[in-house]
């Protein structure tokens, strides 16, 4: 589902720095993928905080400013692989630190202040490794990933490319 010319397909995410991105790639490459699986390209590995969908580009200035929320850096540790019945392969954090839950909640409030509705389903932080991955062999273990989260980002998805529109520290 691509964005219309006067809309932007947006999401808020934890956007990894290069050393973390390299560790995420190593996790992705530790899986054995079945034919037809589509591993996520290294430059797209991230943790979604909120998916906004297609939004009018005229609202971008409001969004750029409106998603600046109070934020305390926190540590996120990954180390658990999972394969969903839907065929999505991902890795999950070993725990959900309070800083992550606080950031997610503050961004939910920011969404509502901007007239948007946060997703109703429970938040499950993860990094998607591949889609259409039913039958993948889950690695017994991957590299320990200790991610010091010091920023988050508003990201646009257009024609298969992700563009960070603004980082918030």
Rosetta silent file (secondary structure, phi, psi, omega in degrees, C-alpha in Angstrom):
SEQUENCE: XXXXXXXXXXXXXXXXXXXXXXXXXXXXXXXXXXXXXXXXXXXXXXXXXXXXXXXXXXXXXXXXXXXXXXXXXXXXXXXXXXXXXXXXXXXXXXXXXXXXXXXXXXXXXXXXXXXXXXXXXXXXXXXXXXXXXXXXXXXXXXXXXXXXXXXXXXXXXXXXXXXXXXXXX
SCORE:     score description
SCORE:     0.000 S_00000001
   1 L     0.000  106.819 -176.845    0.000    0.000    0.000 S_00000001
   2 L   -95.558  158.327 -179.729    1.872    3.066   -1.188 S_00000001
   3 L   -70.976  148.888  174.100    1.258    6.658   -0.221 S_00000001
   4 L   -76.567  161.835 -176.307   -0.808    8.887   -2.500 S_00000001
   5 L   -54.872  -34.010 -178.096    1.019   11.891   -4.071 S_00000001
   6 L  -101.042   18.419  176.570   -0.325   14.324   -1.460 S_00000001
   7 E  -128.997  163.598  175.893    0.205   11.964    1.469 S_00000001
   8 E  -129.628  134.093  177.694    3.170   10.508    3.300 S_00000001
   9 E   -87.260  113.623 -168.550    3.250    7.012    4.847 S_00000001
  10 E  -121.776  153.160  169.655    4.704    7.677    8.302 S_00000001
  11 E  -152.805  155.984  174.101    5.808    5.893   11.441 S_00000001
  12 E  -101.249  136.710 -172.405    7.641    6.713   14.665 S_00000001
  13 E  -149.576  157.596  163.636   10.565    4.432   15.419 S_00000001
  14 E   -84.606  119.455 -174.208   13.673    3.704   17.390 S_00000001
  15 E  -107.806  114.330 -171.373   16.258    4.133   14.644 S_00000001
  16 L   -72.624  148.718  170.622   19.507    2.257   15.380 S_00000001
  17 L   -78.592  165.090 -171.861   23.001    3.683   15.147 S_00000001
  18 H   -53.064  -47.863 -178.843   25.465    1.745   12.943 S_00000001
  19 H   -60.141  -37.251  178.055   26.963   -0.610   15.593 S_00000001
  20 H   -70.165  -41.746  178.729   23.460   -1.657   16.685 S_00000001
  21 H   -59.431  -39.863  177.953   22.334   -1.978   13.064 S_00000001
  22 H   -62.801  -39.704  178.317   25.308   -4.301   12.435 S_00000001
  23 H   -68.727  -38.288  176.245   24.259   -6.480   15.387 S_00000001
  24 H   -62.998  -41.343  177.108   20.669   -6.574   14.131 S_00000001
  25 H   -60.221  -42.579  179.743   21.955   -7.651   10.688 S_00000001
  26 H   -61.914  -38.768  175.720   23.962  -10.456   12.347 S_00000001
  27 H   -62.418  -48.478 -179.042   20.778  -11.659   14.062 S_00000001
  28 H   -57.972  -41.892 -176.334   18.886  -11.577   10.760 S_00000001
  29 H   -75.847  -10.944  178.303   21.658  -13.505    9.046 S_00000001
  30 H   -80.492  -15.754  178.165   21.685  -16.182   11.795 S_00000001
  31 L   -76.532  157.273  168.848   18.227  -17.420   10.699 S_00000001
  32 E  -106.251  112.187 -174.036   17.754  -20.062    8.001 S_00000001
  33 L   -91.917  137.642  175.911   15.169  -18.589    5.646 S_00000001
  34 L   -76.222  161.946  174.455   12.816  -20.698    3.536 S_00000001
  35 L   -57.067  136.389  179.349   12.369  -20.041   -0.166 S_00000001
  36 L    94.291  -14.361  176.807   10.033  -17.100   -0.596 S_00000001
  37 L   -68.259  150.800  177.519   10.942  -15.393    2.676 S_00000001
  38 E  -123.338   91.887  176.785   11.791  -11.703    2.400 S_00000001
  39 E   -61.295  144.355  179.833   14.422  -10.699    4.936 S_00000001
  40 L   -72.959  132.417  179.230   14.300   -7.024    5.883 S_00000001
  41 L   -61.795  143.664 -175.245   17.099   -5.003    4.285 S_00000001
  42 H   -51.362  -41.098 -175.965   19.733   -3.912    6.791 S_00000001
  43 H   -75.856   -0.068  178.882   18.999   -0.182    6.399 S_00000001
  44 H  -109.536   -1.047 -179.340   15.332   -0.781    7.318 S_00000001
  45 L   -69.100  127.571 -176.171   15.865   -2.619   10.619 S_00000001
  46 E  -165.652  173.304  171.906   14.173   -0.639   13.429 S_00000001
  47 E  -112.198  117.290  177.315   11.677   -0.797   16.306 S_00000001
  48 E   -74.225  133.012  173.312    8.321    0.764   15.426 S_00000001
  49 E   -94.540  -48.650  177.019    6.852    2.900   18.195 S_00000001
  50 E  -148.996  136.703  174.012    3.679    3.971   16.364 S_00000001
  51 E   -97.561  126.152 -176.994    2.481    3.453   12.792 S_00000001
  52 E  -100.177  -18.483 -178.228    0.696    6.541   11.456 S_00000001
  53 E    72.541 -160.891 -179.430   -0.202    5.291    7.973 S_00000001
  54 E   -76.716  123.826 -178.806   -0.852    7.670    5.088 S_00000001
  55 E  -127.061  148.141  178.935   -1.081   11.255    6.329 S_00000001
  56 E   -60.372  130.483 -179.930   -1.567   14.507    4.394 S_00000001
  57 H   -61.823  -25.153  177.851    1.809   16.027    3.542 S_00000001
  58 H   -62.988  -20.244 -179.534    0.342   19.423    4.467 S_00000001
  59 H   -90.544   -4.896 -177.400    0.358   18.206    8.105 S_00000001
  60 H   -53.277  -45.369  179.345    4.076   17.345    8.140 S_00000001
  61 H   -58.097  -39.620  176.903    5.137   20.607    9.843 S_00000001
  62 H   -62.560  -43.332 -178.433    2.616   19.924   12.643 S_00000001
  63 H   -66.428  -44.337 -177.870    3.880   16.362   13.003 S_00000001
  64 H   -56.135  -41.852  178.657    7.560   17.329   12.987 S_00000001
  65 H   -82.577  -36.802 -172.789    7.009   19.635   15.946 S_00000001
  66 H   -70.755  -18.412 -179.124    4.193   17.695   17.593 S_00000001
  67 L   -94.785    8.392  172.805    6.168   14.494   18.128 S_00000001
  68 L   -80.209  109.964 -178.905    8.815   16.166   20.295 S_00000001
  69 L  -126.250  158.833  175.473    8.024   14.702   23.728 S_00000001
  70 L   -55.860  137.726 -171.830    9.944   14.483   27.021 S_00000001
  71 L  -149.161  126.821  173.593   12.405   11.625   26.666 S_00000001
  72 L  -110.174  126.652  177.090   14.907    9.951   28.962 S_00000001
  73 L   -54.503  151.027  179.742   17.481    7.636   27.323 S_00000001
  74 E  -147.552  166.096  178.970   17.126    3.969   28.267 S_00000001
  75 E  -102.587  135.357  179.477   18.793    0.618   27.638 S_00000001
  76 E  -125.081  126.845 -179.952   17.137   -1.991   25.446 S_00000001
  77 E  -116.114  126.493  177.373   18.488   -5.537   25.283 S_00000001
  78 E  -105.473  150.288  177.919   17.529   -7.918   22.506 S_00000001
  79 E   176.974   12.536 -178.644   18.042  -11.638   22.560 S_00000001
  80 E  -128.025  118.952  178.677   14.816  -13.548   21.883 S_00000001
  81 E   -93.022  147.391  179.079   13.808  -14.672   18.390 S_00000001
  82 E  -147.107  149.334  175.485   10.202  -15.470   17.502 S_00000001
  83 E  -122.333  116.209 -177.706    8.252  -16.587   14.449 S_00000001
  84 L   -80.238  154.200  177.981    4.633  -15.426   14.342 S_00000001
  85 L   -58.153  -27.470 -179.481    1.861  -17.535   12.797 S_00000001
  86 L   -73.630   -4.554 -179.544    1.465  -14.753   10.232 S_00000001
  87 L    91.479    7.564  176.675    4.958  -15.545    8.917 S_00000001
  88 L   -88.268  125.234  175.880    6.650  -12.512   10.472 S_00000001
  89 E  -101.361  132.728 -179.896   10.051  -13.334   11.981 S_00000001
  90 E  -148.286  169.699  168.578   11.317  -10.949   14.626 S_00000001
  91 E  -117.200  144.541 -177.097   13.512  -10.481   17.649 S_00000001
  92 E  -114.196  156.284  172.297   12.126   -9.153   20.896 S_00000001
  93 E   -70.739  153.422  179.217   13.737   -7.338   23.784 S_00000001
  94 L   -68.660  -25.864  174.688   14.474   -9.457   26.835 S_00000001
  95 L  -152.547  168.217  178.357   12.358   -6.999   28.839 S_00000001
  96 L  -109.775   98.623 -176.740   10.411   -3.817   28.233 S_00000001
  97 L   -64.146  150.786 -178.571   12.184   -1.052   30.153 S_00000001
  98 H   -57.304  -35.789  179.105   10.066    1.643   31.762 S_00000001
  99 H   -59.853  -37.608  177.580   11.750    4.278   29.563 S_00000001
 100 H   -67.924  -45.760 -179.170   10.420    2.532   26.439 S_00000001
 101 H   -64.142  -38.540  177.870    6.906    2.237   27.864 S_00000001
 102 H   -64.670  -44.828  179.102    6.982    5.911   28.934 S_00000001
 103 H   -61.246  -46.018  179.577    8.120    7.039   25.473 S_00000001
 104 H   -58.298  -44.457 -179.184    5.421    4.954   23.791 S_00000001
 105 H   -65.851  -42.554  179.338    2.755    6.447   26.114 S_00000001
 106 H   -64.386  -38.158  177.732    3.948   10.038   25.584 S_00000001
 107 H   -69.807  -32.567  173.586    3.886    9.542   21.829 S_00000001
 108 H   -60.194  -44.679  177.996    0.344    8.099   22.132 S_00000001
 109 H   -61.928  -41.542  179.363   -0.629   11.345   23.872 S_00000001
 110 H   -63.952  -40.370  176.389    1.094   13.366   21.116 S_00000001
 111 H   -57.709  -48.695 -178.222   -0.820   11.411   18.458 S_00000001
 112 H   -64.655  -38.544  178.306   -4.115   12.203   20.157 S_00000001
 113 H   -62.957  -27.149  178.537   -3.169   15.879   20.563 S_00000001
 114 L   -91.156    5.641  177.912   -2.616   15.934   16.780 S_00000001
 115 L    83.170   16.283  178.851   -6.030   14.375   16.153 S_00000001
 116 L  -104.764  159.517 -178.366   -4.694   10.890   15.361 S_00000001
 117 L  -111.987  119.265  176.217   -5.745    7.627   16.978 S_00000001
 118 L   -63.712  155.343  176.742   -3.064    5.289   18.363 S_00000001
 119 L   -58.518  143.013 -177.837   -3.393    1.597   17.534 S_00000001
 120 L   -80.173  -28.015 -175.935   -5.742   -0.191   19.921 S_00000001
 121 L   -71.138  156.065 -178.786   -3.749   -3.431   20.149 S_00000001
 122 L   -61.312  143.143  179.796   -1.174   -3.898   22.880 S_00000001
 123 L   -76.314  127.603  176.150    2.315   -2.628   22.067 S_00000001
 124 L  -125.971   94.687 -178.673    4.847   -5.403   21.391 S_00000001
 125 L   -63.909  138.523  179.900    8.283   -3.933   20.714 S_00000001
 126 E  -167.734  166.643  170.339   10.318   -5.946   18.208 S_00000001
 127 E  -116.884  117.780  178.600   12.586   -5.737   15.181 S_00000001
 128 E   -70.692  127.810  179.623   11.144   -7.493   12.130 S_00000001
 129 E   -95.442  -36.124 -178.800   13.763   -9.758   10.561 S_00000001
 130 E  -163.816  159.408  173.181   11.690  -11.111    7.628 S_00000001
 131 E  -115.876  163.330 -177.799    8.219  -11.504    6.190 S_00000001
 132 L    52.644   44.221 -171.352    6.697  -14.612    4.571 S_00000001
 133 L  -105.740   14.798  177.508    9.053  -16.597    6.812 S_00000001
 134 L   -54.587  132.473 -177.643    6.858  -19.577    7.782 S_00000001
 135 L    92.803   -1.712  177.401    9.179  -22.556    8.044 S_00000001
 136 L   -65.385  150.550  175.612   12.232  -20.469    8.956 S_00000001
 137 E   -95.061  117.026 -178.473   14.700  -22.043   11.359 S_00000001
 138 L   -74.654  131.303  178.505   14.957  -19.845   14.448 S_00000001
 139 L   -67.248  143.531  177.897   18.544  -19.413   15.633 S_00000001
 140 L   -61.935  -37.441  178.520   19.286  -20.848   19.068 S_00000001
 141 L  -160.195  152.158  174.593   21.031  -17.591   19.915 S_00000001
 142 L  -124.644 -174.779  178.814   22.286  -14.502   18.205 S_00000001
 143 L   -65.707  142.910  174.597   24.639  -11.782   19.309 S_00000001
 144 L   -66.933  130.475  179.854   23.664   -9.998   22.506 S_00000001
 145 E  -114.971  113.470  174.493   22.394   -6.582   21.555 S_00000001
 146 E  -108.975  106.712 -173.512   22.690   -3.856   24.169 S_00000001
 147 E  -109.804  113.740  173.124   21.149   -0.754   22.633 S_00000001
 148 E   -83.973  105.986 -176.426   21.437    2.545   24.482 S_00000001
 149 E   -86.019  114.257 -177.917   18.409    4.365   23.075 S_00000001
 150 L  -119.590    0.825 -179.639   19.127    8.082   23.014 S_00000001
 151 L  -161.043  162.864  172.661   16.786    9.159   20.210 S_00000001
 152 E  -136.984  172.253 -171.205   13.724    8.242   18.214 S_00000001
 153 E  -143.029  151.774  166.059   12.640    9.290   14.733 S_00000001
 154 E   -97.085  124.278 -171.880    9.730   10.225   12.491 S_00000001
 155 E  -124.533  141.292  174.200   10.220    8.148    9.339 S_00000001
 156 E  -107.652  137.794  173.874    8.584    8.206    5.911 S_00000001
 157 E  -110.057  117.787  179.837    8.171    5.076    3.792 S_00000001
 158 E  -141.585  123.201  177.032    7.936    5.835    0.077 S_00000001
 159 L    51.615   41.934  176.590    8.441    3.404   -2.816 S_00000001
 160 L    80.928    2.804  179.480   10.329    0.934   -0.629 S_00000001
 161 E  -112.743  137.591  175.877   12.696    3.556    0.792 S_00000001
 162 E  -101.868  132.284  178.573   12.717    4.754    4.396 S_00000001
 163 E  -125.859  123.116  175.497   13.670    8.381    5.035 S_00000001
 164 E   -75.285  116.599 -179.666   14.227    9.758    8.533 S_00000001
 165 E   -83.633  -36.247  175.869   12.388   13.102    8.515 S_00000001
 166 E  -158.820  141.146  171.450   13.491   14.123   12.016 S_00000001
 167 E  -105.126  141.942  179.374   15.339   12.589   14.925 S_00000001
 168 E  -117.016  124.583 -178.529   14.359   13.535   18.449 S_00000001
 169 L  -111.119    0.000    0.000   16.993   13.288   21.177 S_00000001
